[in-house]
Amino acid sequence: MGRRKQNARMIASNIIILEIRKSKKIPDICKELMIENVHNHMHSLGSALGCIELAARRADMHGIKENKK
């Protein structure tokens, strides 16, 4: 994975982790931020969704579960 893509993934997942910790769930704005971030770096939507999942798993390790609707 290239350095720019790696940086984009780290920034995105960190943003999401902060939001998850604040609200105890993955907010819609986070998903939008992720998609926008990846789009700006010319990466696929799949990569954005992967970042959301990665961030959710990392947040789970800290004892925060995504709220089920």
C-alpha positions in Angstrom: 0.0 0.0 0.0 1.3 3.4 -0.9 2.2 6.0 1.7 -0.5 8.4 0.7 -3.2 5.7 0.9 -1.9 4.5 4.2 -1.9 8.1 5.6 -5.5 8.6 4.3 -6.6 5.4 6.0 -4.9 6.3 9.3 -6.4 9.8 9.4 -9.8 8.6 8.5 -9.8 5.7 11.0 -8.6 8.1 13.7 -11.4 10.6 13.0 -13.9 7.8 13.2 -12.5 6.4 16.4 -12.8 9.8 18.1 -16.4 10.1 16.9 -17.2 6.6 18.1 -15.7 7.3 21.5 -17.8 10.5 21.8 -21.1 9.2 20.6 -20.8 5.4 21.3 -21.8 4.6 17.7 -20.6 5.3 14.2 -22.3 8.6 13.1 -23.4 9.2 9.5 -21.1 12.3 9.3 -18.2 9.9 9.9 -19.2 7.7 7.0 -19.4 10.8 4.8 -16.0 12.1 6.0 -14.5 8.7 5.2 -16.0 8.5 1.7 -14.9 12.1 1.0 -11.4 11.5 2.4 -10.9 8.4 0.2 -12.5 10.1 -2.8 -10.0 13.1 -2.5 -7.2 10.6 -2.6 -8.7 8.9 -5.6 -9.4 5.7 -3.8 -12.4 3.4 -4.0 -15.5 3.4 -1.9 -14.6 -0.1 -0.8 -11.5 1.4 0.8 -13.6 3.9 2.7 -15.9 1.1 4.0 -12.8 -0.9 4.9 -11.6 2.1 7.0 -14.9 2.3 8.8 -14.8 -1.4 9.6 -11.2 -1.1 10.7 -12.0 1.9 13.0 -15.0 0.1 14.4 -12.9 -2.9 15.3 -10.3 -0.7 16.9 -12.9 1.1 18.9 -14.4 -2.3 19.9 -11.0 -3.2 21.4 -11.4 -0.2 23.7 -14.7 -1.6 24.9 -17.1 0.5 22.7 -19.6 -1.4 20.6 -21.5 0.1 17.7 -25.2 0.5 18.5 -27.4 -1.8 16.6 -30.4 -0.2 15.0 
